[in-house]
Amino acid sequence: MIEMTVGDFKANFSSVLDKVMQGEEVHILYGRAKKPVAQLTQINTMPKRKKRPLGSYNHLGPLWEDESFEITPEWLFDDMDDLM
């Protein structure tokens, strides 16, 4: 793991990217306290995300069970007259 300040990172941007492509991990430090604010790693080394369920009622099954259901403009805007 390499640690460098923002100024060093800006001055050596291309060489830092080369090191990241070789598999190095780079931490960017900010300010006088040299607080870590960013981490650069290769994309393919990042863990895969799990698929998240859509909505809290996803476990109850599909919303529309009728395969012939189709959203039409008439269906979509049927109640719009009540709103105006």
VENCORVEN-V294793 format. One record per run of one state. SS is the DSSP state (~ for helix, > for strand, _ for the rest). FROM is the first residue (numbers start at 1). LEN is the number of residues. Records with the same first field share a line. If there is no record, write none. Layout:
# VENCORVEN-V294793
SS->FROM-LEN, FROM-LEN
This chain:
# VENCORVEN-V294793
_->1-1, 12-1, 22-4, 31-4, 41-2, 46-12, 61-12, 77-3, 84-1
>->2-4, 26-5, 35-6
~->6-6, 13-9, 43-3, 58-3, 73-4, 80-4
